[in-house]
Amino acid sequence: MANKARATISDVAKAAKTGKTSVSRYLNGEKHLLSDALLARIEHAIAELDYRPSLMARGLKHGRTRLIGLIIADITNPYSVNVLSGIEAACREQGFTPLVCNTNNEVDQERHYLDLLRSYQVEGIVVNAVGMHEEGLSRLQQSALPMVLIDRKIPDFACDVVGLDNTQAATTATEHLVEQGFEALLFLSEPLGSVNTRRERLTAFRTTLARYPGISAENAEVPLNDGALIDNALRQFHATHRGMRKAVISANGALTLQVARSLKRLDLHWGSDIGLLGFDELEWAELAGVGITTLKQPTWKIGYAAVEQVVRRIEGSTDPIREQVFSGELIVRGSTSR
């Protein structure tokens, strides 16, 4: 059976025996300009036809779409999922609708979604750009839209940024391991590239341990999906510091999962054979073995604040570019306990 054609404003006007102007006044809240009899006819026609006005068309007519584009490099990342919750809440409160685009770390998708958001005439963009490629970042820089970056700064690009206080968080995490008596620490991250979050956390790790010359400090870069390389890095670290109390800091939640899998393959147990501390709180962290210590990011607050800032820009704010950072929370579990 063919779908019933969607009723138009002309259909409503015809059924109510009036003109489109009167129906438009009704829809735009100018009901005081209409007689009671005409109001009743329009209301009846709308109900009978199940008429629903196009919010997009009405918005464009007034120069507003009330749409905010959201570009995410990897929607499967637990961090991104949690940030989305705060973004959605802020959009709802501010009267905007988010258009979510997952690029899946693919350049073609980054290009496609940037063009798509422009075609939908979004009023601003929030970008979780940690996994984005340089080509996609370059196209972002060329956009004249109000924009806020989450958790990553782009070199030579003046743009508001919202994220974690990486220096404070990494310092807190490292000092916790020192206080727990670990003698050798490995900071494990994905390839640093130009990703400031990874670099800031590594720098804080090194700076903190520079105050403790008796503790061995190492770092290694491993691709997220290269299990063999992760295995090798952990195996070598464990063997090199045999007999010492040692621990690994994982730079993000997705990598923490791969590290946990690697330790299982190597038959190493966190909390007894080796310490483990991961950035980002994960739902399963408290359930895995003796539990995994995490540095919890205020992801909801970060997403909410990003929308608040982009809305300020949409509304014409000319305040200086700002970087808004939030403190993390260390959640201690068995993986780093004495």
Secondary structure, 3 states (H helix, E strand, C coil): CCCCCCCCHHHHHHHCCCCHHHHHHHHCCCHHHCCHHHHHHHHHHHHHHCCCCCHHHHHHHCCCCCEEEEEECCCCCHHHHHHHHHHHHHHHHHCCEEEEEECCCCHHHHHHHHHHHHHCCCCEEEEECCCCCHHHHHHHHCCCCCEEEECCCCCCCCCEEEEECHHHHHHHHHHHHHHCCCCEEEEEECCCCCCHHHHHHHHHHHHHHCCCCCCEEEEEECCCCCHHHHHHHHHHHHHHCCCCCEEEEECCHHHHHHHHHHHHHCCCCECCCEEEEEECCCCCCCCCCCCCEEEECCHHHHHHHHHHHHHHHHCCCCCCCCEEEECCEEECCHHHCC
